[in-house]
Amino acid sequence: MTHDRIHAKQPPHHVDRWSVGTVVSTAKRDGHWVVTVATNTGDDVDLRVTLAVRDLFLGRIDAESPVGEDVWYRVHGNG
């Protein structure tokens, strides 16, 4: 399975390949972490990442909850 990519901080490389959004909600589903992100076009996108990526992401935000936080993302999977 191909997973999506997320960063809690702006990536230092290939910035043009990443989109920015705001975390709307999160859920654990089928052994993955699903992050729903509001895009700059007003749409929502569900990103599916591993639980290890979740742990890294949560460790890098400055808030107790990721909801409302900005995220840099790349859609690869969702399949």
N, C-alpha and C positions, 0 to 999 in steps of 0.2 A: 504494500500500500504506500502510495506517495502522500506525504504529509505537507501541510501548509507551513509557512514560516512566519514567525513573529519576533519582534524586538521591542523591548521596553524603552529603549533609547534610540535615537536616530542612528542608523548604521553608518560606520565611517567610510564605507566603500560602496560604489555603484548605487548611490542614493536615488538615481533616476529609475532604478528597477523596483523600488519599493513604493507602496501606497501608504497613506496615513489615514487613520480613522480613530474613532473613540469606542472603547469597550462599552457595550450595552448590557451584556449578560454573559455568564459562563455556566457551563454544565459539564458533568462527567457523563459520557455516553459511550457505551461499547468499548470500554477500556481506553478511551481517549478523552482529551479535554477539548470541548467545543467552545470557542470564543465567538460571540456575535458582535460584530463591529459595524458601527454606523459610518458609512463612507462620506467623503466630501460631496458626493452627488445626492445624498439623502437616502441612498439604498442601504440595506443591511446585508452583510455577507457573513456566513458561518465559516470559521476557520477551524480545522481539525488538526490538533498537534498531539504529540506524545505527552505522557505525564511527566517525563523528565524535562521536556521543554517548558511545561507549566511551572515546574519547580524553579527553573532558572529565571523565567519571566517574573514570577512572584517575588523572587529574591532581589530583583533589580528595580522594582517600583518603590516609590516613596510613600505608599499608602497601604492601608490595611486591606482594602478591596480593590481589585482592578477595574471595577465598574466606574466609568467616568474618566479613566486614564487614556491618554493617547497611546496608540500602538502603531508600529511600522510593520507592514505585512506584505506577503507575497502568496498568492493562491497557486497551489500546485496540485492539490488532491481533490478532496470532497467526493471521492468516488468509492 
